[in-house]
Amino acid sequence: MESVEYAATIEKLLKESPVTAPSVTVDVRDLLAAGEFALAFDTMCSWIYEEELPISKEYHERLVRLSEELGSRDLIRRMSELVTG
């Protein structure tokens, strides 16, 4: 995946995420602008996990797929406990 694709994919995941804290969305977008895709992805996922925000199975599966390229696999596996429905 190219950097433009990473940025677009993470941006879409951020928009569809349960994250509502403006500071987190700003941080993730700043990291994307700086080309720090793995760190942006990890920041978003860490926030979801730490705040115990519910996510759908489909959303979790998308995180799993992206984590295979960007890392954070252990965190993504632990996030499975947040899947609802």
N, CA, C and O atoms as CSV, one atom per row, in Angstrom:
chain,resi,resn,atom,element,x,y,z
A,1,MET,N,N,0.846,-1.175,0.000
A,1,MET,CA,C,0.000,0.000,0.000
A,1,MET,C,C,0.895,1.242,0.000
A,1,MET,O,O,1.915,1.277,0.689
A,2,GLU,N,N,0.519,2.233,-0.754
A,2,GLU,CA,C,1.292,3.472,-0.812
A,2,GLU,C,C,0.857,4.427,0.295
A,2,GLU,O,O,-0.206,4.258,0.893
A,3,SER,N,N,1.683,5.423,0.558
A,3,SER,CA,C,1.411,6.337,1.662
A,3,SER,C,C,0.070,7.043,1.523
A,3,SER,O,O,-0.612,7.259,2.525
A,4,VAL,N,N,-0.322,7.405,0.313
A,4,VAL,CA,C,-1.616,8.062,0.116
A,4,VAL,C,C,-2.744,7.116,0.519
A,4,VAL,O,O,-3.738,7.535,1.112
A,5,GLU,N,N,-2.579,5.844,0.194
A,5,GLU,CA,C,-3.594,4.855,0.555
A,5,GLU,C,C,-3.655,4.652,2.068
A,5,GLU,O,O,-4.741,4.545,2.636
A,6,TYR,N,N,-2.495,4.599,2.720
A,6,TYR,CA,C,-2.483,4.475,4.178
A,6,TYR,C,C,-3.213,5.649,4.812
A,6,TYR,O,O,-4.066,5.471,5.682
A,7,ALA,N,N,-2.870,6.839,4.368
A,7,ALA,CA,C,-3.494,8.040,4.932
A,7,ALA,C,C,-5.007,8.005,4.741
A,7,ALA,O,O,-5.756,8.296,5.674
A,8,ALA,N,N,-5.459,7.653,3.543
A,8,ALA,CA,C,-6.896,7.625,3.261
A,8,ALA,C,C,-7.598,6.541,4.072
A,8,ALA,O,O,-8.700,6.753,4.577
A,9,THR,N,N,-6.963,5.389,4.195
A,9,THR,CA,C,-7.555,4.279,4.946
A,9,THR,C,C,-7.677,4.623,6.421
A,9,THR,O,O,-8.717,4.380,7.034
A,10,ILE,N,N,-6.623,5.187,6.994
A,10,ILE,CA,C,-6.653,5.547,8.415
A,10,ILE,C,C,-7.637,6.686,8.647
A,10,ILE,O,O,-8.352,6.689,9.649
A,11,GLU,N,N,-7.680,7.640,7.746
A,11,GLU,CA,C,-8.644,8.753,7.863
A,11,GLU,C,C,-10.072,8.211,7.860
A,11,GLU,O,O,-10.903,8.640,8.660
A,12,LYS,N,N,-10.354,7.279,6.972
A,12,LYS,CA,C,-11.697,6.688,6.911
A,12,LYS,C,C,-12.007,5.928,8.203
A,12,LYS,O,O,-13.107,6.042,8.743
A,13,LEU,N,N,-11.044,5.159,8.694
A,13,LEU,CA,C,-11.248,4.437,9.957
A,13,LEU,C,C,-11.473,5.417,11.101
A,13,LEU,O,O,-12.304,5.170,11.976
A,14,LEU,N,N,-10.744,6.521,11.100
A,14,LEU,CA,C,-10.907,7.529,12.148
A,14,LEU,C,C,-12.310,8.123,12.103
A,14,LEU,O,O,-12.955,8.273,13.142
A,15,LYS,N,N,-12.786,8.461,10.908
A,15,LYS,CA,C,-14.127,9.040,10.771
A,15,LYS,C,C,-15.211,8.070,11.230
A,15,LYS,O,O,-16.234,8.486,11.774
A,16,GLU,N,N,-14.987,6.785,11.009
A,16,GLU,CA,C,-15.974,5.768,11.370
A,16,GLU,C,C,-15.762,5.211,12.779
A,16,GLU,O,O,-16.530,4.364,13.235
A,17,SER,N,N,-14.745,5.676,13.450
A,17,SER,CA,C,-14.413,5.163,14.783
A,17,SER,C,C,-15.326,5.768,15.850
A,17,SER,O,O,-15.994,6.774,15.612
A,18,PRO,N,N,-15.347,5.150,17.015
A,18,PRO,CA,C,-16.117,5.707,18.126
A,18,PRO,C,C,-15.380,6.828,18.865
A,18,PRO,O,O,-15.874,7.336,19.871
A,19,VAL,N,N,-14.215,7.210,18.377
A,19,VAL,CA,C,-13.422,8.271,19.004
A,19,VAL,C,C,-14.147,9.598,18.830
A,19,VAL,O,O,-14.450,10.006,17.709
A,20,THR,N,N,-14.422,10.267,19.943
A,20,THR,CA,C,-15.096,11.557,19.890
A,20,THR,C,C,-14.239,12.695,20.459
A,20,THR,O,O,-14.612,13.863,20.352
A,21,ALA,N,N,-13.113,12.364,21.053
A,21,ALA,CA,C,-12.250,13.386,21.640
A,21,ALA,C,C,-11.541,14.171,20.530
A,21,ALA,O,O,-10.748,13.606,19.778
A,22,PRO,N,N,-11.826,15.458,20.431
A,22,PRO,CA,C,-11.196,16.262,19.376
A,22,PRO,C,C,-9.667,16.219,19.424
A,22,PRO,O,O,-9.015,16.239,18.379
A,23,SER,N,N,-9.102,16.162,20.603
A,23,SER,CA,C,-7.642,16.144,20.706
A,23,SER,C,C,-7.049,14.898,20.058
A,23,SER,O,O,-5.969,14.954,19.469
A,24,VAL,N,N,-7.748,13.786,20.164
A,24,VAL,CA,C,-7.259,12.542,19.566
A,24,VAL,C,C,-7.350,12.624,18.047
A,24,VAL,O,O,-6.409,12.248,17.347
A,25,THR,N,N,-8.463,13.108,17.539
A,25,THR,CA,C,-8.594,13.199,16.085
A,25,THR,C,C,-7.565,14.168,15.505
A,25,THR,O,O,-7.018,13.919,14.431
A,26,VAL,N,N,-7.301,15.256,16.199
A,26,VAL,CA,C,-6.275,16.200,15.755
A,26,VAL,C,C,-4.906,15.528,15.770
A,26,VAL,O,O,-4.138,15.668,14.818
A,27,ASP,N,N,-4.594,14.802,16.837
A,27,ASP,CA,C,-3.305,14.113,16.928
A,27,ASP,C,C,-3.134,13.108,15.795
A,27,ASP,O,O,-2.080,13.054,15.161
A,28,VAL,N,N,-4.164,12.318,15.543
A,28,VAL,CA,C,-4.089,11.306,14.475
A,28,VAL,C,C,-3.890,11.987,13.130
A,28,VAL,O,O,-3.057,11.554,12.334
A,29,ARG,N,N,-4.640,13.040,12.871
A,29,ARG,CA,C,-4.504,13.746,11.581
A,29,ARG,C,C,-3.145,14.426,11.445
A,29,ARG,O,O,-2.578,14.460,10.353
A,30,ASP,N,N,-2.617,14.967,12.541
A,30,ASP,CA,C,-1.281,15.561,12.498
A,30,ASP,C,C,-0.230,14.499,12.171
A,30,ASP,O,O,0.694,14.751,11.398
A,31,LEU,N,N,-0.375,13.320,12.761
A,31,LEU,CA,C,0.564,12.229,12.480
A,31,LEU,C,C,0.445,11.775,11.024
A,31,LEU,O,O,1.451,11.469,10.384
A,32,LEU,N,N,-0.775,11.731,10.504
A,32,LEU,CA,C,-0.964,11.373,9.097
A,32,LEU,C,C,-0.285,12.392,8.190
A,32,LEU,O,O,0.380,12.025,7.221
A,33,ALA,N,N,-0.455,13.666,8.506
A,33,ALA,CA,C,0.156,14.728,7.695
A,33,ALA,C,C,1.676,14.642,7.712
A,33,ALA,O,O,2.341,15.011,6.744
A,34,ALA,N,N,2.219,14.148,8.830
A,34,ALA,CA,C,3.670,14.005,8.960
A,34,ALA,C,C,4.181,12.699,8.356
A,34,ALA,O,O,5.384,12.435,8.357
A,35,GLY,N,N,3.263,11.887,7.843
A,35,GLY,CA,C,3.669,10.612,7.249
A,35,GLY,C,C,3.916,9.508,8.249
A,35,GLY,O,O,4.491,8.476,7.904
A,36,GLU,N,N,3.496,9.706,9.471
A,36,GLU,CA,C,3.677,8.723,10.548
A,36,GLU,C,C,2.444,7.819,10.626
A,36,GLU,O,O,1.682,7.882,11.591
A,37,PHE,N,N,2.257,6.985,9.610
A,37,PHE,CA,C,1.034,6.196,9.493
A,37,PHE,C,C,0.889,5.157,10.593
A,37,PHE,O,O,-0.193,5.000,11.158
A,38,ALA,N,N,1.963,4.450,10.902
A,38,ALA,CA,C,1.898,3.426,11.949
A,38,ALA,C,C,1.584,4.061,13.302
A,38,ALA,O,O,0.800,3.516,14.079
A,39,LEU,N,N,2.189,5.201,13.581
A,39,LEU,CA,C,1.944,5.888,14.850
A,39,LEU,C,C,0.523,6.446,14.901
A,39,LEU,O,O,-0.116,6.418,15.954
A,40,ALA,N,N,0.030,6.947,13.787
A,40,ALA,CA,C,-1.353,7.445,13.736
A,40,ALA,C,C,-2.326,6.303,13.996
A,40,ALA,O,O,-3.273,6.453,14.769
A,41,PHE,N,N,-2.093,5.164,13.353
A,41,PHE,CA,C,-2.939,3.984,13.529
A,41,PHE,C,C,-2.895,3.511,14.979
A,41,PHE,O,O,-3.932,3.214,15.573
A,42,ASP,N,N,-1.703,3.442,15.539
A,42,ASP,CA,C,-1.543,2.998,16.921
A,42,ASP,C,C,-2.214,3.963,17.894
A,42,ASP,O,O,-2.824,3.526,18.870
A,43,THR,N,N,-2.111,5.253,17.647
A,43,THR,CA,C,-2.732,6.259,18.512
A,43,THR,C,C,-4.243,6.088,18.533
A,43,THR,O,O,-4.862,6.093,19.597
A,44,MET,N,N,-4.830,5.937,17.356
A,44,MET,CA,C,-6.276,5.756,17.263
A,44,MET,C,C,-6.704,4.466,17.968
A,44,MET,O,O,-7.643,4.471,18.764
A,45,CYS,N,N,-6.018,3.378,17.676
A,45,CYS,CA,C,-6.386,2.086,18.269
A,45,CYS,C,C,-6.179,2.077,19.782
A,45,CYS,O,O,-6.989,1.515,20.519
A,46,SER,N,N,-5.110,2.690,20.235
A,46,SER,CA,C,-4.847,2.750,21.682
A,46,SER,C,C,-5.963,3.506,22.395
A,46,SER,O,O,-6.411,3.099,23.467
A,47,TRP,N,N,-6.408,4.601,21.799
A,47,TRP,CA,C,-7.484,5.385,22.409
A,47,TRP,C,C,-8.763,4.558,22.496
A,47,TRP,O,O,-9.422,4.539,23.536
A,48,ILE,N,N,-9.111,3.883,21.418
A,48,ILE,CA,C,-10.313,3.040,21.408
A,48,ILE,C,C,-10.206,1.982,22.496
A,48,ILE,O,O,-11.160,1.750,23.239
A,49,TYR,N,N,-9.055,1.345,22.589
A,49,TYR,CA,C,-8.865,0.272,23.569
A,49,TYR,C,C,-8.886,0.803,25.002
A,49,TYR,O,O,-9.580,0.261,25.862
A,50,GLU,N,N,-8.129,1.852,25.247
A,50,GLU,CA,C,-8.026,2.385,26.611
A,50,GLU,C,C,-9.359,2.938,27.117
A,50,GLU,O,O,-9.660,2.847,28.307
A,51,GLU,N,N,-10.140,3.501,26.230
A,51,GLU,CA,C,-11.439,4.054,26.622
A,51,GLU,C,C,-12.547,2.999,26.574
A,51,GLU,O,O,-13.699,3.278,26.906
A,52,GLU,N,N,-12.178,1.776,26.153
A,52,GLU,CA,C,-13.119,0.655,26.067
A,52,GLU,C,C,-14.343,1.020,25.223
A,52,GLU,O,O,-15.484,0.768,25.608
A,53,LEU,N,N,-14.073,1.618,24.068
A,53,LEU,CA,C,-15.141,2.033,23.166
A,53,LEU,C,C,-15.603,0.842,22.328
A,53,LEU,O,O,-14.775,0.126,21.766
A,54,PRO,N,N,-16.898,0.627,22.241
A,54,PRO,CA,C,-17.395,-0.519,21.473
A,54,PRO,C,C,-17.154,-0.332,19.973
A,54,PRO,O,O,-17.267,0.771,19.439
A,55,ILE,N,N,-16.820,-1.445,19.311
A,55,ILE,CA,C,-16.624,-1.434,17.868
A,55,ILE,C,C,-17.349,-2.629,17.253
A,55,ILE,O,O,-17.587,-3.636,17.919
A,56,SER,N,N,-17.693,-2.501,15.986
A,56,SER,CA,C,-18.375,-3.602,15.301
A,56,SER,C,C,-17.361,-4.666,14.873
A,56,SER,O,O,-16.156,-4.418,14.814
A,57,LYS,N,N,-17.874,-5.830,14.584
A,57,LYS,CA,C,-17.017,-6.923,14.112
A,57,LYS,C,C,-16.354,-6.523,12.792
A,57,LYS,O,O,-15.166,-6.775,12.592
A,58,GLU,N,N,-17.114,-5.907,11.902
A,58,GLU,CA,C,-16.589,-5.488,10.605
A,58,GLU,C,C,-15.474,-4.453,10.780
A,58,GLU,O,O,-14.453,-4.523,10.096
A,59,TYR,N,N,-15.663,-3.503,11.685
A,59,TYR,CA,C,-14.646,-2.482,11.943
A,59,TYR,C,C,-13.384,-3.141,12.505
A,59,TYR,O,O,-12.271,-2.806,12.097
A,60,HIS,N,N,-13.557,-4.068,13.430
A,60,HIS,CA,C,-12.416,-4.776,14.007
A,60,HIS,C,C,-11.659,-5.548,12.933
A,60,HIS,O,O,-10.429,-5.562,12.937
A,61,GLU,N,N,-12.370,-6.184,12.023
A,61,GLU,CA,C,-11.722,-6.935,10.942
A,61,GLU,C,C,-10.898,-6.010,10.050
A,61,GLU,O,O,-9.827,-6.394,9.580
A,62,ARG,N,N,-11.384,-4.809,9.819
A,62,ARG,CA,C,-10.625,-3.831,9.035
A,62,ARG,C,C,-9.356,-3.408,9.785
A,62,ARG,O,O,-8.300,-3.229,9.178
A,63,LEU,N,N,-9.470,-3.253,11.095
A,63,LEU,CA,C,-8.285,-2.931,11.895
A,63,LEU,C,C,-7.265,-4.066,11.826
A,63,LEU,O,O,-6.064,-3.824,11.703
A,64,VAL,N,N,-7.751,-5.301,11.906
A,64,VAL,CA,C,-6.864,-6.464,11.840
A,64,VAL,C,C,-6.098,-6.459,10.514
A,64,VAL,O,O,-4.882,-6.646,10.498
A,65,ARG,N,N,-6.805,-6.247,9.412
A,65,ARG,CA,C,-6.150,-6.247,8.094
A,65,ARG,C,C,-5.067,-5.166,8.010
A,65,ARG,O,O,-3.969,-5.419,7.513
A,66,LEU,N,N,-5.379,-3.976,8.493
A,66,LEU,CA,C,-4.394,-2.900,8.421
A,66,LEU,C,C,-3.236,-3.153,9.380
A,66,LEU,O,O,-2.096,-2.792,9.087
A,67,SER,N,N,-3.519,-3.765,10.514
A,67,SER,CA,C,-2.452,-4.036,11.483
A,67,SER,C,C,-1.425,-5.014,10.928
A,67,SER,O,O,-0.272,-5.012,11.359
A,68,GLU,N,N,-1.831,-5.844,9.983
A,68,GLU,CA,C,-0.884,-6.775,9.367
A,68,GLU,C,C,0.205,-6.028,8.610
A,68,GLU,O,O,1.307,-6.549,8.439
A,69,GLU,N,N,-0.087,-4.825,8.160
A,69,GLU,CA,C,0.909,-4.016,7.450
A,69,GLU,C,C,1.589,-2.992,8.349
A,69,GLU,O,O,2.770,-2.690,8.176
A,70,LEU,N,N,0.830,-2.455,9.317
A,70,LEU,CA,C,1.353,-1.348,10.127
A,70,LEU,C,C,1.824,-1.748,11.520
A,70,LEU,O,O,2.473,-0.954,12.200
A,71,GLY,N,N,1.515,-2.940,11.946
A,71,GLY,CA,C,1.895,-3.343,13.296
A,71,GLY,C,C,0.733,-3.215,14.270
A,71,GLY,O,O,-0.425,-3.153,13.858
A,72,SER,N,N,1.039,-3.177,15.538
A,72,SER,CA,C,0.034,-3.098,16.615
A,72,SER,C,C,-0.831,-4.350,16.681
A,72,SER,O,O,-1.969,-4.294,17.148
A,73,ARG,N,N,-0.300,-5.480,16.215
A,73,ARG,CA,C,-1.095,-6.707,16.180
A,73,ARG,C,C,-1.574,-7.149,17.554
A,73,ARG,O,O,-2.720,-7.571,17.702
A,74,ASP,N,N,-0.713,-7.057,18.556
A,74,ASP,CA,C,-1.124,-7.471,19.910
A,74,ASP,C,C,-2.275,-6.605,20.411
A,74,ASP,O,O,-3.238,-7.117,20.980
A,75,LEU,N,N,-2.177,-5.316,20.203
A,75,LEU,CA,C,-3.236,-4.402,20.616
A,75,LEU,C,C,-4.537,-4.727,19.885
A,75,LEU,O,O,-5.606,-4.759,20.496
A,76,ILE,N,N,-4.446,-4.963,18.595
A,76,ILE,CA,C,-5.646,-5.254,17.802
A,76,ILE,C,C,-6.289,-6.548,18.280
A,76,ILE,O,O,-7.514,-6.638,18.346
A,77,ARG,N,N,-5.484,-7.550,18.614
A,77,ARG,CA,C,-6.047,-8.806,19.143
A,77,ARG,C,C,-6.796,-8.546,20.448
A,77,ARG,O,O,-7.880,-9.091,20.659
A,78,ARG,N,N,-6.234,-7.732,21.311
A,78,ARG,CA,C,-6.897,-7.422,22.589
A,78,ARG,C,C,-8.178,-6.624,22.359
A,78,ARG,O,O,-9.105,-6.696,23.167
A,79,MET,N,N,-8.236,-5.877,21.281
A,79,MET,CA,C,-9.427,-5.077,20.989
A,79,MET,C,C,-10.636,-5.935,20.644
A,79,MET,O,O,-11.759,-5.430,20.611
A,80,SER,N,N,-10.429,-7.217,20.389
A,80,SER,CA,C,-11.555,-8.094,20.058
A,80,SER,C,C,-12.577,-8.140,21.192
A,80,SER,O,O,-13.750,-8.427,20.955
A,81,GLU,N,N,-12.145,-7.860,22.418
A,81,GLU,CA,C,-13.082,-7.842,23.545
A,81,GLU,C,C,-14.039,-6.651,23.486
A,81,GLU,O,O,-15.026,-6.614,24.221
A,82,LEU,N,N,-13.757,-5.687,22.624
A,82,LEU,CA,C,-14.625,-4.518,22.487
A,82,LEU,C,C,-15.702,-4.694,21.425
A,82,LEU,O,O,-16.588,-3.851,21.283
A,83,VAL,N,N,-15.621,-5.798,20.679
A,83,VAL,CA,C,-16.578,-6.044,19.596
A,83,VAL,C,C,-17.962,-6.306,20.165
A,83,VAL,O,O,-18.143,-7.132,21.059
A,84,THR,N,N,-18.932,-5.580,19.625
A,84,THR,CA,C,-20.325,-5.751,20.056
A,84,THR,C,C,-21.130,-6.327,18.910
A,84,THR,O,O,-20.769,-6.196,17.741
A,85,GLY,N,N,-22.217,-6.961,19.267
A,85,GLY,CA,C,-23.135,-7.478,18.264
A,85,GLY,C,C,-22.646,-8.641,17.582
A,85,GLY,O,O,-23.328,-9.176,16.708
